[in-house]
Amino acid sequence: MLNSVEAFAAALVILGEAEQAEQILSAFSWGGIRFLEVNHDPLTEYAAAKDSAEVVEIQSCYL
């Protein structure tokens, strides 16, 4: 389960705004940047998805 900041950062990465996600997460001492490191692969895959069917397919690999 993601907290609000992690969810927002994930959305930014998926939308191609990884630098902005890093800036937002860097404000938190609990290791926000680590969130991007741990989730790099799925976030990259979601960002590359061409449509919602691909998103669902990717999601099924991680659930």
VOPAGU-2260 file (C-alpha; in pm, 1 decimal, decimal comma):
REM VOPAGU-2260
SITE   aa  ch    i         X         Y         Z
SITE  MET   A    0       0,0       0,0       0,0
SITE  LEU   A    1     136,9     341,7     -97,2
SITE  ASN   A    2     112,7     656,3     104,9
SITE  SER   A    3      -5,8     968,8     -73,5
SITE  VAL   A    4     341,9    1102,8    -150,8
SITE  GLU   A    5     455,9     769,0    -295,0
SITE  ALA   A    6     142,0     746,4    -509,6
SITE  PHE   A    7     195,5    1100,4    -636,0
SITE  ALA   A    8     562,5    1029,9    -709,6
SITE  ALA   A    9     472,4     707,9    -892,4
SITE  ALA   A   10     222,8     897,3   -1107,4
SITE  LEU   A   11     486,7    1158,3   -1189,8
SITE  VAL   A   12     734,6     889,4   -1296,5
SITE  ILE   A   13     473,2     717,6   -1512,4
SITE  LEU   A   14     396,4    1052,4   -1675,4
SITE  GLY   A   15     763,7    1113,9   -1752,3
SITE  GLU   A   16     840,4    1352,8   -1468,0
SITE  ALA   A   17    1096,1    1146,6   -1271,7
SITE  GLU   A   18    1300,8    1451,0   -1169,1
SITE  GLN   A   19     996,6    1613,1   -1013,9
SITE  ALA   A   20     915,7    1287,0    -832,4
SITE  GLU   A   21    1268,3    1278,4    -689,9
SITE  GLN   A   22    1239,5    1640,0    -573,3
SITE  ILE   A   23     914,0    1570,0    -391,5
SITE  LEU   A   24    1041,5    1252,1    -227,5
SITE  SER   A   25    1371,3    1411,0    -120,5
SITE  ALA   A   26    1179,8    1624,1     129,1
SITE  PHE   A   27    1098,7    1315,9     336,9
SITE  SER   A   28    1350,3    1163,1     575,6
SITE  TRP   A   29    1190,5     815,3     569,5
SITE  GLY   A   30    1365,7     717,2     247,3
SITE  GLY   A   31    1134,7     839,9     -25,3
SITE  ILE   A   32    1405,4     813,8    -289,5
SITE  ARG   A   33    1443,7     447,2    -197,4
SITE  PHE   A   34    1081,5     403,1    -309,6
SITE  LEU   A   35    1183,9     493,5    -665,3
SITE  GLU   A   36    1481,7     258,7    -654,7
SITE  VAL   A   37    1276,8     -37,5    -530,5
SITE  ASN   A   38     995,8      25,4    -780,4
SITE  HIS   A   39    1206,4     126,3   -1079,8
SITE  ASP   A   40    1114,3    -174,3   -1296,8
SITE  PRO   A   41     735,7    -166,0   -1258,9
SITE  LEU   A   42     723,2     213,4   -1289,5
SITE  THR   A   43     929,4     196,6   -1608,3
SITE  GLU   A   44     700,1     -72,1   -1748,6
SITE  TYR   A   45     386,4     125,0   -1661,5
SITE  ALA   A   46     535,2     436,2   -1823,3
SITE  ALA   A   47     597,1     241,5   -2144,9
SITE  ALA   A   48     246,7      90,2   -2160,6
SITE  LYS   A   49      62,3     188,0   -2477,3
SITE  ASP   A   50    -291,5     141,4   -2343,7
SITE  SER   A   51    -495,8      29,3   -2045,9
SITE  ALA   A   52    -482,4    -334,8   -2156,1
SITE  GLU   A   53    -104,3    -325,9   -2124,9
SITE  VAL   A   54    -132,9    -161,5   -1783,8
SITE  VAL   A   55    -358,9    -444,0   -1664,3
SITE  GLU   A   56    -117,8    -702,2   -1808,2
SITE  ILE   A   57     177,5    -541,9   -1628,0
SITE  GLN   A   58     -23,2    -514,8   -1309,9
SITE  SER   A   59    -100,9    -886,4   -1314,5
SITE  CYS   A   60     272,7    -958,9   -1310,6
SITE  TYR   A   61     317,0    -771,2    -985,4
SITE  LEU   A   62       4,9    -873,9    -793,6
